[in-house]
């Protein structure tokens, strides 16, 4: 007998894309013989859920609406199991500045040599800019990053590359920080990393988690900025990553892919993610540099998660069925 599954979509960020993903999820749940119902993330959401009494929920909200932990807190408060990580883990994963500390804690706990690395980072807060000015601090950026420009400036919490800037010189730095600080309270400055951009979905929890085939993301022009990510024809996905992108040697490419997957699982476990997620990174030719962790991945049929599952021989209906069962057992 199928379960009643609440599919939550809409929200304030990329609502149309959220609804498109929700439609794919509902179709897959119906194929798995469940009874999905679409719920809009608005002021009546909790009342609507309490009236409907679904067995579990799947969030299709994008950005902070789905990743910041707020919706997970709300669903937990009414006792509704939800696919994915807890509210606390979502908040941790959503904070890109927390990655380095989480990986260090993982290393201290397991005593394993950690493969994953994160870019060197300087953090600037909106409050510091407003209260004390930061011109002197900005002048130190070049000395902190050997080789200097280009640099990457991005919100500490954000998604779909919104607020992310490639900074070519000192004149652009302050403006890029101001733009990033419009999105959240802290902005990060990091070296610009060139290499193979990858998104690697993960399924499972703890030591039972496993990586799906890495998805190579290639912008047809420039880099994968916010505009490119929202345009269906601006980005190419290669599933799995092309061996030639990693190394001319087939054997070396396979070894690199194994190292990438190890780094991804380290990050996933370090953050305490469960059920499913995506780790975004760049292979710079020598190491896997983790950019962000997404605790509430997009389940759209065209998104990396579903594409990687398909490449692994998993259908979206079967996958969602397993994720719902895992949420109910949590």
Secondary structure, 3 states (H helix, E strand, C coil): CCCEEEEEECCCCCHHHHHHHHHHHHHHHHHCCCEEEEEECCCCHHHHHHHHCCCEEEECCCCHHHHCCHHHHHHHHCCCCECCCCHHHHHHHHCHHHHHHHHHHHHHHHCCCCCCEECCEEEEEHHHHHHHCCHHHHHCHHHHCCCCCCEEEEECCCCCCCCCEEECCHHHHHHHHHHHHCCCCEEEEEECCCCEEEEEEEECCHHHCEECCCEEEEECCCCCCHHHHHCCCCEEEEECCCHHHHCCCHHHHHHHHHHHHHHHHHHHHHHCCCCEEEEEEEECCCCEEEEEEECCCCCCCCCHHHHHHHHCCCCHHHHHHHHHHHHHHC
